[in-house]
Amino acid sequence: MKVYTVLLLQLIIWSGYTFIEWLSKYDQLMFKVLMFFVFLYLAIIIGNYIMKSVKKTFFVTALSLSLYGSFHFTMSLIGG
Protein backbone atom coordinates (compact mmCIF):
# COMPACT_ATOMS: atom_id res chain seq x y z
CA MET A 1 0.00 0.00 0.00
CA LYS A 2 2.94 2.33 0.64
CA VAL A 3 4.21 1.84 -2.90
CA TYR A 4 0.83 2.79 -4.33
CA THR A 5 0.63 5.88 -2.10
CA VAL A 6 4.12 7.03 -3.05
CA LEU A 7 3.42 6.37 -6.73
CA LEU A 8 0.28 8.52 -6.64
CA LEU A 9 2.01 11.32 -4.72
CA GLN A 10 4.89 11.33 -7.14
CA LEU A 11 2.56 11.45 -10.12
CA ILE A 12 0.97 14.50 -8.51
CA ILE A 13 4.46 16.00 -8.15
CA TRP A 14 5.23 15.36 -11.84
CA SER A 15 1.93 16.95 -12.79
CA GLY A 16 2.89 19.98 -10.74
CA TYR A 17 6.24 20.06 -12.53
CA THR A 18 4.52 20.08 -15.91
CA PHE A 19 2.21 22.88 -14.81
CA ILE A 20 5.12 24.99 -13.53
CA GLU A 21 7.08 24.26 -16.70
CA TRP A 22 4.12 25.42 -18.76
CA LEU A 23 3.96 28.64 -16.74
CA SER A 24 7.67 29.25 -17.34
CA LYS A 25 7.70 28.51 -21.08
CA TYR A 26 9.92 31.54 -21.80
CA ASP A 27 12.61 30.60 -19.27
CA GLN A 28 16.02 29.36 -20.32
CA LEU A 29 16.68 25.63 -20.58
CA MET A 30 19.15 25.75 -17.69
CA PHE A 31 16.44 26.95 -15.30
CA LYS A 32 14.01 24.28 -16.51
CA VAL A 33 16.62 21.58 -15.87
CA LEU A 34 17.33 23.02 -12.43
CA MET A 35 13.60 23.06 -11.69
CA PHE A 36 13.35 19.40 -12.78
CA PHE A 37 16.04 18.43 -10.29
CA VAL A 38 14.25 20.34 -7.53
CA PHE A 39 11.05 18.39 -8.24
CA LEU A 40 13.02 15.13 -8.48
CA TYR A 41 14.59 15.83 -5.08
CA LEU A 42 11.16 16.59 -3.65
CA ALA A 43 9.75 13.34 -5.06
CA ILE A 44 12.62 11.32 -3.57
CA ILE A 45 12.38 12.98 -0.16
CA ILE A 46 8.62 12.43 0.08
CA GLY A 47 8.94 8.85 -1.15
CA ASN A 48 11.69 8.03 1.31
CA TYR A 49 9.76 9.63 4.16
CA ILE A 50 6.79 7.32 3.53
CA MET A 51 8.55 4.10 2.50
CA LYS A 52 11.64 4.25 4.76
CA SER A 53 13.72 2.41 2.14
CA VAL A 54 16.13 4.15 -0.21
CA LYS A 55 16.23 1.26 -2.70
CA LYS A 56 12.44 1.03 -2.98
CA THR A 57 12.17 4.82 -3.13
CA PHE A 58 14.49 5.07 -6.11
CA PHE A 59 12.67 2.21 -7.85
CA VAL A 60 9.24 3.80 -7.34
CA THR A 61 10.58 7.23 -8.37
CA ALA A 62 11.99 5.79 -11.59
CA LEU A 63 8.71 3.97 -12.18
CA SER A 64 6.59 7.06 -11.60
CA LEU A 65 8.85 9.19 -13.77
CA SER A 66 8.75 6.67 -16.61
CA LEU A 67 4.97 6.31 -16.34
CA TYR A 68 4.47 10.04 -16.37
CA GLY A 69 6.98 10.52 -19.19
CA SER A 70 5.31 7.89 -21.36
CA PHE A 71 1.89 9.42 -20.66
CA HIS A 72 3.22 12.90 -21.48
CA PHE A 73 4.81 11.59 -24.71
CA THR A 74 1.61 9.78 -25.73
CA MET A 75 -0.50 12.88 -25.14
CA SER A 76 1.92 14.99 -27.18
CA LEU A 77 1.58 12.53 -30.08
CA ILE A 78 -2.21 12.60 -29.89
CA GLY A 79 -2.41 16.36 -29.46
CA GLY A 80 -0.09 17.14 -32.33
C-alpha positions as CSV (number, residue, x, y, z in Angstrom):
1,M,0.0,0.0,0.0
2,K,2.9,2.3,0.6
3,V,4.2,1.8,-2.9
4,Y,0.8,2.8,-4.3
5,T,0.6,5.9,-2.1
6,V,4.1,7.0,-3.1
7,L,3.4,6.4,-6.7
8,L,0.3,8.5,-6.6
9,L,2.0,11.3,-4.7
10,Q,4.9,11.3,-7.1
11,L,2.6,11.4,-10.1
12,I,1.0,14.5,-8.5
13,I,4.5,16.0,-8.1
14,W,5.2,15.4,-11.8
15,S,1.9,16.9,-12.8
16,G,2.9,20.0,-10.7
17,Y,6.2,20.1,-12.5
18,T,4.5,20.1,-15.9
19,F,2.2,22.9,-14.8
20,I,5.1,25.0,-13.5
21,E,7.1,24.3,-16.7
22,W,4.1,25.4,-18.8
23,L,4.0,28.6,-16.7
24,S,7.7,29.3,-17.3
25,K,7.7,28.5,-21.1
26,Y,9.9,31.5,-21.8
27,D,12.6,30.6,-19.3
28,Q,16.0,29.4,-20.3
29,L,16.7,25.6,-20.6
30,M,19.2,25.8,-17.7
31,F,16.4,27.0,-15.3
32,K,14.0,24.3,-16.5
33,V,16.6,21.6,-15.9
34,L,17.3,23.0,-12.4
35,M,13.6,23.1,-11.7
36,F,13.4,19.4,-12.8
37,F,16.0,18.4,-10.3
38,V,14.2,20.3,-7.5
39,F,11.0,18.4,-8.2
40,L,13.0,15.1,-8.5
41,Y,14.6,15.8,-5.1
42,L,11.2,16.6,-3.6
43,A,9.7,13.3,-5.1
44,I,12.6,11.3,-3.6
45,I,12.4,13.0,-0.2
46,I,8.6,12.4,0.1
47,G,8.9,8.8,-1.2
48,N,11.7,8.0,1.3
49,Y,9.8,9.6,4.2
50,I,6.8,7.3,3.5
51,M,8.6,4.1,2.5
52,K,11.6,4.2,4.8
53,S,13.7,2.4,2.1
54,V,16.1,4.1,-0.2
55,K,16.2,1.3,-2.7
56,K,12.4,1.0,-3.0
57,T,12.2,4.8,-3.1
58,F,14.5,5.1,-6.1
59,F,12.7,2.2,-7.9
60,V,9.2,3.8,-7.3
61,T,10.6,7.2,-8.4
62,A,12.0,5.8,-11.6
63,L,8.7,4.0,-12.2
64,S,6.6,7.1,-11.6
65,L,8.9,9.2,-13.8
66,S,8.7,6.7,-16.6
67,L,5.0,6.3,-16.3
68,Y,4.5,10.0,-16.4
69,G,7.0,10.5,-19.2
70,S,5.3,7.9,-21.4
71,F,1.9,9.4,-20.7
72,H,3.2,12.9,-21.5
73,F,4.8,11.6,-24.7
74,T,1.6,9.8,-25.7
75,M,-0.5,12.9,-25.1
76,S,1.9,15.0,-27.2
77,L,1.6,12.5,-30.1
78,I,-2.2,12.6,-29.9
79,G,-2.4,16.4,-29.5
80,G,-0.1,17.1,-32.3
